[in-house]
């Protein structure tokens, strides 16, 4: 069986991440019979942050009202993501969010210097290596999906929303993690979801980890994506 690449769908609030995760999951449920000898069904890792908020009695307001509490929350989320990925390590998986998310939120709402303590965590050491060997998709801010669900922390305005996306990309670049960026807009996302049947994308996922090539050498994914490479 081929060594399949895990998929991480990440990005700022309300950018269509879960929609894309569900579309990918549906696609692999309908995987062609001819490919099933080399591709197992992926495990889905759902967003762990909501469970952490509930278990530890946090609210979204804690992120902006107390820096110490906000930093501890992001550490707990980092640990929960690590536990979820280790539990799924016997098969390949699609993850709704990643270990990078708590680092970005800590940088945005606590401070870059304070957030540096998370980089030293063993959980992050494990998670960043998993992301380097996986396929990372960043959903871009700027669409029409910014809806307050009463749980997630909402950006103050559109500029803050766009800055969150910039911080995601910059943090990936800083750790040398290659990624692909899906453009915003409902029609573009729908096109991207349908395009997951594209063989270039399937080959990208199915590439054995030991034989990976760089993003520059890989063929374009689909028209609705822009490849971003780390410097």
C-alpha atoms as a printed R data frame, in Angstrom:
    type eleno elety resid chain resno       x      y       z
1   ATOM     1    CA   UNK     A     1   0.000  0.000   0.000
2   ATOM     2    CA   UNK     A     2   1.313  3.482  -0.835
3   ATOM     3    CA   UNK     A     3   2.483  5.738   1.973
4   ATOM     4    CA   UNK     A     4  -0.184  8.422   1.875
5   ATOM     5    CA   UNK     A     5   0.402 12.018   2.829
6   ATOM     6    CA   UNK     A     6  -1.691 13.468   5.629
7   ATOM     7    CA   UNK     A     7  -3.704 16.584   4.759
8   ATOM     8    CA   UNK     A     8  -3.938 19.664   6.983
9   ATOM     9    CA   UNK     A     9  -6.601 22.297   6.272
10  ATOM    10    CA   UNK     A    10  -5.812 25.457   8.215
11  ATOM    11    CA   UNK     A    11  -6.368 29.203   8.194
12  ATOM    12    CA   UNK     A    12  -8.173 32.092   9.872
13  ATOM    13    CA   UNK     A    13 -11.738 31.993  11.162
14  ATOM    14    CA   UNK     A    14 -14.633 31.450   8.738
15  ATOM    15    CA   UNK     A    15 -12.565 30.668   5.640
16  ATOM    16    CA   UNK     A    16 -14.251 27.397   4.651
17  ATOM    17    CA   UNK     A    17 -11.848 24.972   6.340
18  ATOM    18    CA   UNK     A    18 -14.449 22.488   7.580
19  ATOM    19    CA   UNK     A    19 -16.329 22.729   4.273
20  ATOM    20    CA   UNK     A    20 -13.144 21.757   2.460
21  ATOM    21    CA   UNK     A    21 -12.333 18.958   4.924
22  ATOM    22    CA   UNK     A    22 -15.817 17.502   4.413
23  ATOM    23    CA   UNK     A    23 -15.473 17.762   0.624
24  ATOM    24    CA   UNK     A    24 -12.168 15.909   0.705
25  ATOM    25    CA   UNK     A    25 -13.624 13.241   2.997
26  ATOM    26    CA   UNK     A    26 -16.575 12.759   0.655
27  ATOM    27    CA   UNK     A    27 -14.234 12.437  -2.280
28  ATOM    28    CA   UNK     A    28 -12.214  9.656  -0.679
29  ATOM    29    CA   UNK     A    29 -15.387  7.842   0.328
30  ATOM    30    CA   UNK     A    30 -16.102  7.653  -3.400
31  ATOM    31    CA   UNK     A    31 -12.545  6.737  -4.341
32  ATOM    32    CA   UNK     A    32 -12.378  4.772  -7.606
33  ATOM    33    CA   UNK     A    33 -12.312  1.007  -7.158
34  ATOM    34    CA   UNK     A    34  -9.138  0.849  -9.238
35  ATOM    35    CA   UNK     A    35  -7.288  2.940  -6.639
36  ATOM    36    CA   UNK     A    36  -8.493  1.232  -3.466
37  ATOM    37    CA   UNK     A    37  -5.671 -1.277  -3.497
38  ATOM    38    CA   UNK     A    38  -3.241  1.574  -2.829
39  ATOM    39    CA   UNK     A    39  -5.387  4.050  -0.885
40  ATOM    40    CA   UNK     A    40  -7.170  3.408   2.392
41  ATOM    41    CA   UNK     A    41  -9.921  5.642   3.750
42  ATOM    42    CA   UNK     A    42  -8.505  8.586   5.714
43  ATOM    43    CA   UNK     A    43  -9.261  9.195   9.366
44  ATOM    44    CA   UNK     A    44 -10.776 12.616  10.070
45  ATOM    45    CA   UNK     A    45  -9.334 14.708  12.895
46  ATOM    46    CA   UNK     A    46 -11.968 17.250  13.826
47  ATOM    47    CA   UNK     A    47 -11.134 20.637  15.315
48  ATOM    48    CA   UNK     A    48  -9.748 19.934  18.793
49  ATOM    49    CA   UNK     A    49 -10.008 23.513  20.102
50  ATOM    50    CA   UNK     A    50 -13.744 23.333  20.767
51  ATOM    51    CA   UNK     A    51 -13.309 20.280  22.968
52  ATOM    52    CA   UNK     A    52 -10.505 21.986  24.903
53  ATOM    53    CA   UNK     A    53 -12.679 25.069  25.464
54  ATOM    54    CA   UNK     A    54 -15.447 22.912  26.895
55  ATOM    55    CA   UNK     A    55 -13.274 20.620  29.031
56  ATOM    56    CA   UNK     A    56 -11.330 23.448  30.631
57  ATOM    57    CA   UNK     A    57 -14.176 26.004  30.861
58  ATOM    58    CA   UNK     A    58 -12.630 28.551  28.543
59  ATOM    59    CA   UNK     A    59 -14.509 31.048  26.407
60  ATOM    60    CA   UNK     A    60 -13.406 32.928  23.314
61  ATOM    61    CA   UNK     A    61 -13.252 36.096  25.427
62  ATOM    62    CA   UNK     A    62 -10.470 34.563  27.529
63  ATOM    63    CA   UNK     A    63  -8.172 34.919  24.522
64  ATOM    64    CA   UNK     A    64  -8.408 38.711  24.610
65  ATOM    65    CA   UNK     A    65  -9.061 39.378  28.318
66  ATOM    66    CA   UNK     A    66  -6.088 37.545  29.890
67  ATOM    67    CA   UNK     A    67  -2.763 36.941  28.180
68  ATOM    68    CA   UNK     A    68  -1.679 34.281  30.652
69  ATOM    69    CA   UNK     A    69  -4.960 32.421  30.309
70  ATOM    70    CA   UNK     A    70  -4.852 32.789  26.537
71  ATOM    71    CA   UNK     A    71  -1.337 31.335  26.368
72  ATOM    72    CA   UNK     A    72  -2.311 28.392  28.563
73  ATOM    73    CA   UNK     A    73  -5.314 27.741  26.336
74  ATOM    74    CA   UNK     A    74  -3.123 27.593  23.242
75  ATOM    75    CA   UNK     A    75  -0.738 25.195  25.033
76  ATOM    76    CA   UNK     A    76  -3.664 22.910  25.846
77  ATOM    77    CA   UNK     A    77  -4.856 23.031  22.234
78  ATOM    78    CA   UNK     A    78  -1.336 22.200  21.033
79  ATOM    79    CA   UNK     A    79  -1.228 19.156  23.317
80  ATOM    80    CA   UNK     A    80  -4.707 18.037  22.238
81  ATOM    81    CA   UNK     A    81  -3.739 18.264  18.560
82  ATOM    82    CA   UNK     A    82  -0.617 16.205  19.239
83  ATOM    83    CA   UNK     A    83  -2.635 13.541  21.056
84  ATOM    84    CA   UNK     A    84  -5.162 13.397  18.201
85  ATOM    85    CA   UNK     A    85  -2.472 12.974  15.540
86  ATOM    86    CA   UNK     A    86  -0.601 10.317  17.499
87  ATOM    87    CA   UNK     A    87  -3.859  8.418  17.979
88  ATOM    88    CA   UNK     A    88  -4.398  8.496  14.208
89  ATOM    89    CA   UNK     A    89  -0.800  7.692  13.272
90  ATOM    90    CA   UNK     A    90  -1.524  4.114  12.207
91  ATOM    91    CA   UNK     A    91  -3.328  5.405   9.102
92  ATOM    92    CA   UNK     A    92  -3.319  8.553   7.043
93  ATOM    93    CA   UNK     A    93  -5.623 11.390   8.031
94  ATOM    94    CA   UNK     A    94  -7.233 14.692   7.111
95  ATOM    95    CA   UNK     A    95  -6.965 17.219   9.923
96  ATOM    96    CA   UNK     A    96  -9.304 20.177  10.425
97  ATOM    97    CA   UNK     A    97  -6.664 22.581  11.826
98  ATOM    98    CA   UNK     A    98  -3.108 21.757  12.921
99  ATOM    99    CA   UNK     A    99  -0.446 22.271  15.533
100 ATOM   100    CA   UNK     A   100   0.423 25.563  13.869
101 ATOM   101    CA   UNK     A   101  -2.945 27.121  14.750
102 ATOM   102    CA   UNK     A   102  -2.257 27.644  18.486
103 ATOM   103    CA   UNK     A   103   1.121 29.190  17.644
104 ATOM   104    CA   UNK     A   104  -0.557 31.688  15.323
105 ATOM   105    CA   UNK     A   105  -3.266 32.546  17.850
106 ATOM   106    CA   UNK     A   106  -0.666 32.978  20.580
107 ATOM   107    CA   UNK     A   107   1.350 35.314  18.374
108 ATOM   108    CA   UNK     A   108  -1.732 37.326  17.432
109 ATOM   109    CA   UNK     A   109  -3.345 37.633  20.881
110 ATOM   110    CA   UNK     A   110  -0.534 37.147  23.401
111 ATOM   111    CA   UNK     A   111   2.632 38.348  21.681
112 ATOM   112    CA   UNK     A   112   5.452 36.933  19.572
113 ATOM   113    CA   UNK     A   113   7.926 36.776  22.436
114 ATOM   114    CA   UNK     A   114   5.467 35.092  24.797
115 ATOM   115    CA   UNK     A   115   4.376 32.640  22.091
116 ATOM   116    CA   UNK     A   116   7.960 31.436  21.678
117 ATOM   117    CA   UNK     A   117   7.552 29.158  24.722
118 ATOM   118    CA   UNK     A   118   5.162 27.006  22.688
119 ATOM   119    CA   UNK     A   119   7.883 26.368  20.123
120 ATOM   120    CA   UNK     A   120   9.891 24.578  22.808
121 ATOM   121    CA   UNK     A   121   7.055 22.156  23.594
122 ATOM   122    CA   UNK     A   122   7.704 18.530  22.640
123 ATOM   123    CA   UNK     A   123   4.242 18.427  21.106
124 ATOM   124    CA   UNK     A   124   5.217 21.113  18.603
125 ATOM   125    CA   UNK     A   125   8.469 19.322  17.758
126 ATOM   126    CA   UNK     A   126   6.412 16.283  16.783
127 ATOM   127    CA   UNK     A   127   3.645 18.187  14.988
128 ATOM   128    CA   UNK     A   128   5.884 20.336  12.806
129 ATOM   129    CA   UNK     A   129   7.618 17.249  11.425
130 ATOM   130    CA   UNK     A   130   4.235 15.716  10.627
131 ATOM   131    CA   UNK     A   131   3.230 18.890   8.780
132 ATOM   132    CA   UNK     A   132   6.469 18.934   6.793
133 ATOM   133    CA   UNK     A   133   5.738 15.462   5.461
134 ATOM   134    CA   UNK     A   134   2.059 16.230   4.809
135 ATOM   135    CA   UNK     A   135   0.037 18.377   2.435
136 ATOM   136    CA   UNK     A   136  -0.852 21.734   4.029
137 ATOM   137    CA   UNK     A   137  -3.701 23.813   2.605
138 ATOM   138    CA   UNK     A   138  -4.267 27.373   3.894
139 ATOM   139    CA   UNK     A   139  -7.767 28.745   3.317
140 ATOM   140    CA   UNK     A   140  -7.559 32.437   2.497
141 ATOM   141    CA   UNK     A   141  -9.430 35.187   4.354
142 ATOM   142    CA   UNK     A   142 -11.548 37.730   2.525
143 ATOM   143    CA   UNK     A   143 -14.667 35.829   1.442
144 ATOM   144    CA   UNK     A   144 -18.222 36.317   2.613
145 ATOM   145    CA   UNK     A   145 -18.259 33.614   5.312
146 ATOM   146    CA   UNK     A   146 -17.338 35.645   8.405
147 ATOM   147    CA   UNK     A   147 -20.160 34.495  10.692
148 ATOM   148    CA   UNK     A   148 -20.163 34.549  14.488
149 ATOM   149    CA   UNK     A   149 -21.164 31.094  15.763
150 ATOM   150    CA   UNK     A   150 -20.920 32.117  19.415
151 ATOM   151    CA   UNK     A   151 -17.880 29.899  20.044
152 ATOM   152    CA   UNK     A   152 -14.958 31.042  17.924
153 ATOM   153    CA   UNK     A   153 -13.101 34.297  18.524
154 ATOM   154    CA   UNK     A   154 -14.114 36.784  15.857
155 ATOM   155    CA   UNK     A   155 -11.696 39.330  14.361
156 ATOM   156    CA   UNK     A   156 -12.324 42.972  15.167
157 ATOM   157    CA   UNK     A   157 -12.635 43.892  11.508
158 ATOM   158    CA   UNK     A   158 -11.741 42.798   7.991
159 ATOM   159    CA   UNK     A   159  -8.161 44.044   8.316
160 ATOM   160    CA   UNK     A   160  -7.628 41.906  11.423
161 ATOM   161    CA   UNK     A   161  -9.089 38.925   9.550
162 ATOM   162    CA   UNK     A   162  -6.663 39.430   6.672
163 ATOM   163    CA   UNK     A   163  -3.779 39.898   9.120
164 ATOM   164    CA   UNK     A   164  -4.577 36.518  10.646
165 ATOM   165    CA   UNK     A   165  -4.139 34.923   7.215
166 ATOM   166    CA   UNK     A   166  -0.833 36.749   6.725
167 ATOM   167    CA   UNK     A   167   0.376 35.480  10.095
168 ATOM   168    CA   UNK     A   168  -0.535 31.894   9.185
169 ATOM   169    CA   UNK     A   169   1.469 32.091   5.967
170 ATOM   170    CA   UNK     A   170   4.380 33.894   7.607
171 ATOM   171    CA   UNK     A   171   4.577 31.343  10.406
172 ATOM   172    CA   UNK     A   172   4.598 28.470   7.911
173 ATOM   173    CA   UNK     A   173   7.350 30.216   5.986
174 ATOM   174    CA   UNK     A   174   9.319 30.739   9.196
175 ATOM   175    CA   UNK     A   175   9.292 27.027   9.985
176 ATOM   176    CA   UNK     A   176  10.035 26.030   6.408
177 ATOM   177    CA   UNK     A   177   6.721 24.227   5.961
178 ATOM   178    CA   UNK     A   178   5.526 24.236   2.360
179 ATOM   179    CA   UNK     A   179   1.863 24.872   1.724
180 ATOM   180    CA   UNK     A   180  -0.815 25.512  -0.851
181 ATOM   181    CA   UNK     A   181  -3.231 28.397  -0.624
182 ATOM   182    CA   UNK     A   182  -6.898 28.075  -1.649
183 ATOM   183    CA   UNK     A   183  -8.415 31.339  -2.819
184 ATOM   184    CA   UNK     A   184 -11.453 32.802  -1.068
185 ATOM   185    CA   UNK     A   185 -14.924 33.155  -2.501
186 ATOM   186    CA   UNK     A   186 -17.761 30.594  -2.561
187 ATOM   187    CA   UNK     A   187 -17.501 29.858  -6.261
188 ATOM   188    CA   UNK     A   188 -13.746 29.359  -6.058
189 ATOM   189    CA   UNK     A   189 -14.068 27.046  -3.073
190 ATOM   190    CA   UNK     A   190 -16.791 25.025  -4.779
191 ATOM   191    CA   UNK     A   191 -14.562 24.748  -7.850
192 ATOM   192    CA   UNK     A   192 -11.642 23.678  -5.662
193 ATOM   193    CA   UNK     A   193 -13.726 21.022  -3.917
194 ATOM   194    CA   UNK     A   194 -14.829 19.580  -7.239
195 ATOM   195    CA   UNK     A   195 -11.259 19.712  -8.478
196 ATOM   196    CA   UNK     A   196 -10.106 17.306  -5.768
197 ATOM   197    CA   UNK     A   197 -10.808 14.644  -8.401
198 ATOM   198    CA   UNK     A   198  -7.895 16.117 -10.360
199 ATOM   199    CA   UNK     A   199  -5.180 13.464 -10.767
200 ATOM   200    CA   UNK     A   200  -2.408 15.960 -10.028
201 ATOM   201    CA   UNK     A   201  -3.839 16.455  -6.539
202 ATOM   202    CA   UNK     A   202  -4.314 12.736  -6.013
203 ATOM   203    CA   UNK     A   203  -0.718 12.107  -7.053
204 ATOM   204    CA   UNK     A   204   0.403 14.809  -4.623
205 ATOM   205    CA   UNK     A   205  -1.398 13.031  -1.786
206 ATOM   206    CA   UNK     A   206  -0.327  9.555  -2.874
207 ATOM   207    CA   UNK     A   207   3.367 10.416  -3.241
208 ATOM   208    CA   UNK     A   208   5.424  8.169  -0.930
209 ATOM   209    CA   UNK     A   209   6.948 10.271   1.846
210 ATOM   210    CA   UNK     A   210  10.436  8.975   1.193
211 ATOM   211    CA   UNK     A   211  10.260 10.055  -2.455
212 ATOM   212    CA   UNK     A   212   8.767 13.521  -2.044
213 ATOM   213    CA   UNK     A   213   9.832 16.249  -4.418
214 ATOM   214    CA   UNK     A   214   9.726 19.944  -3.687
215 ATOM   215    CA   UNK     A   215   6.654 22.049  -4.356
216 ATOM   216    CA   UNK     A   216   8.546 23.751  -7.172
217 ATOM   217    CA   UNK     A   217   9.021 20.378  -8.900
218 ATOM   218    CA   UNK     A   218   5.458 19.210  -8.414
219 ATOM   219    CA   UNK     A   219   2.807 19.887 -11.080
220 ATOM   220    CA   UNK     A   220   0.228 22.648 -10.426
221 ATOM   221    CA   UNK     A   221  -2.595 21.447  -8.185
222 ATOM   222    CA   UNK     A   222  -5.635 23.142  -9.732
223 ATOM   223    CA   UNK     A   223  -6.420 26.592 -11.107
224 ATOM   224    CA   UNK     A   224  -8.165 27.605  -7.880
225 ATOM   225    CA   UNK     A   225  -4.937 27.246  -5.847
226 ATOM   226    CA   UNK     A   226  -1.774 29.307  -5.674
227 ATOM   227    CA   UNK     A   227   1.349 27.457  -4.651
228 ATOM   228    CA   UNK     A   228   3.309 29.226  -1.943
229 ATOM   229    CA   UNK     A   229   6.842 28.108  -1.131
230 ATOM   230    CA   UNK     A   230   8.918 28.855   1.905
231 ATOM   231    CA   UNK     A   231  11.899 31.105   1.260
